[in-house]
Amino acid sequence: MSLCPSATINFTPPAVWLGCTKQHHPVDEEKTVMGRFLRLATLLLLCSAVAATGEPVWGQNKNGVRTGSYRYSFSYTPIYQFETDLDNGGSFDVSRHYVRFDVTRSFGRSLRMGLGLSYDFEKWNFRDLPTVAGATPWSSLHRPGVSLPVFYTFADSWILGITPTVEFSGESGAQIDESLIYGGIVSLAHPFSRDLFLGIGFGVFDQLEDTSFFPFVIIEWTISEQFRVTNPLRAGPAGPAGLELVYAPVDNWELGVGGAYRTYRFRLDDQSAVPDGVGENEFLVAFLRLQRKIGARLTLDLTGGALFGGELSIDNVDGDEIGSDDYDPSPFLALTFAGEF
């Protein structure tokens, strides 16, 4: 499908990305994408005794997992990003759902390996776009992923981490083989004391006609019985891990404040106004988090905050940017239910 003649790509509003009604059937395609991912995930779970982590990317083990033992973790996070204005006109809101399931196993005192499964779904709703009534740049985005982290301890507790990752990132109807993001994380960290764990790392990912490289700092610093500084988010294709200051005034409750930089790319389908193009969302996030521990193994987190410096952009199939638009500071609210066993 070609661009409609009236669509000029100087990116005044997002509406110029499109122009004609899509002819595919999103529900059927969503089932196809999910079905293939679930079959792959099941095969990997059955064939692997290794593990991916619900812990931070560097894989420090604070729970004393025994040799040969398994550790499982999971989380589900619905997020709502409230309606936000675009600089060039129009607005949007986003509903997101993030699911994680990880299993880890230790092999002796020096080696831990894992398998991690993730699935992100985003539903975008664009409104009042100035040029094409009823048209939207994209609607439903899917990001199922698989990671295979390996952590090796050597030379007086130095921990080397290597985490290869592959992820589908695309709109409903995008071709799977054209929507794969792959790469990995390498990290090196060391417990300098009982209260301070430090390290550095970097990630390299091939992200749909673009290669990204980012460094990040690893930190787990217990300042006192009530305060600590940590990395709140796992590093991966979306960016580095962020920083968070956590305050735990009483048992079973904690309050965290932090921030991170995020960017991710996704393939558009071949029926869009930019066939097989690539969309990108880039922003800084600041958040306030309240956690309640439920027993020894479950947690419930309520998180609120905002996205700042947000930008939406689109590339053509060759990876050349053809337009971008900034959006206003955007509040969000999230709830996370997580556990380990």
Buried (B, 14 or more C-beta within 10 A) or exposed (E): BEBEEEBEBEBBBBBBBBBBEBEEEBEEBBEEBBEEBEEBBEEBEEEBEBBBBBBBBBBBBEEEBEEEEBBEBBBBBBBEBEEBBBBBBBBBBBEBEBBBBBBBBBEEEEBBBBBBBBBBBBEBEBEEBBBBEEBBBBBBBBBBBBBBBBBBBEEEEEBBBEBEBBBBBBBBBBEBEBBBBBBBBBBBBBBEEEEBBBBEBBBEBEBBBBEBEBEBBBBBBBEEEEEBBBBBBBBBBBBBBBBBBBBBEEEEEBEBBBBBBBBBBBBBBBBBBBBBBBBBBBBBBBBEBEBEBEEEEEBBBEBEBBBBEBBBBBBBBEEEBBBBBBBBBBEBEBEBBBBBE
